[in-house]
Structures are given as C-alpha cells and as structure tokens.
C-alpha cells in the first residue's frame, strides 16, 4: 500500500462513523459570511464531510467540494441530495491535481496544510476572489507533528501575494482560556 492509499484509508475510517454537521463549519467562514460574494464559484478544498461546502451552497454559490476520502464524498453527496443542496462533490487529490488557474471566486481550506499548494491556490482565485484559510498553528489541540502546524506569521508569508482582509493568530498571548488558540485564520483577496 502506498502513502496515498494509507492516507485515504485513515480518512475513510475517520469519516465512516461521522455525520455531516453543517454547524461544525470553521470560524474563518462562519464569522466572515458577510464577505462572500452574492454569486460565483466556490471550492471547499479537503472538504471532509463538507460542512463548508454546505454553508457555501446555502449562500447561493456554485460549489465544488474535493476530498481524498471516497467515504467522506459519498456521505456529503447523500447529505446534499437529502437537503436539496446543489453542490458537486468529488474524490480528488488536490496536491496531485490542483485547482485550475482563475477558476474560483472563493476557496475555503480548513485544517489542511500542504505548503506546496499555496501558489496554486492563489492562482486559482479569480481577480477579487477570496481565500478563507484556517489551520493549526503554534501549540494547542491538533496534530503534534510540526509539519502540520504553521509557525507564527507563516500564514501571511504563504499567501503573501494576496491582500489580507481578516487575520487572526493569538498563539500564547494573554488569557489562554479565551480566543482562538492553536490555530491561525486568514481571509485574503486576490487583487
């Protein structure tokens, strides 16, 4: 079994017993829904069970949702059909086959960190397009492997060709029982 198959099997097993829960959408999207365009094309990258794809579809966007896990995609397709949500969910390895240049008005990526994909994500935004990105950073819950955690300020460096609209990264400042801990979030625009 190769590395991709092992990874797919891990995520399939995780998603097998879970239900699609639209309420689990990340703060980067739920706190900034007012920034979404009234129409356009959106991508939920490494979508898992597709909470973000569902939110985007309910907002009136044409949504593509990609994940490596066939189990996650199958569950998302069933949820979308049952709730009348128009979205296209597909099994796709975005690292091997990144989104096309200028293909999207909105891209959402949450808890997915593949640094080599950053240039392709920026290029995949249409002029004026928005990237909603949130992932693990610093210390806190989430993966212990530093490869899967951003360094302080790294999210701004990864997407330096975009204009930051919203940025939040608190690390260990102040009252550690409040706020956004162990994660960084960015909404940025291609100008």
Helices and strands as residue ranges (DSSP letters): H 3-16, G 22-24, H 27-30, G 33-35, E 41-45, H 51-58, E 62-67, H 70-82, E 87-91, E 104-110, G 115-117, H 118-124, E 125-136, G 146-148, H 154-158, E 163-169, E 183-189
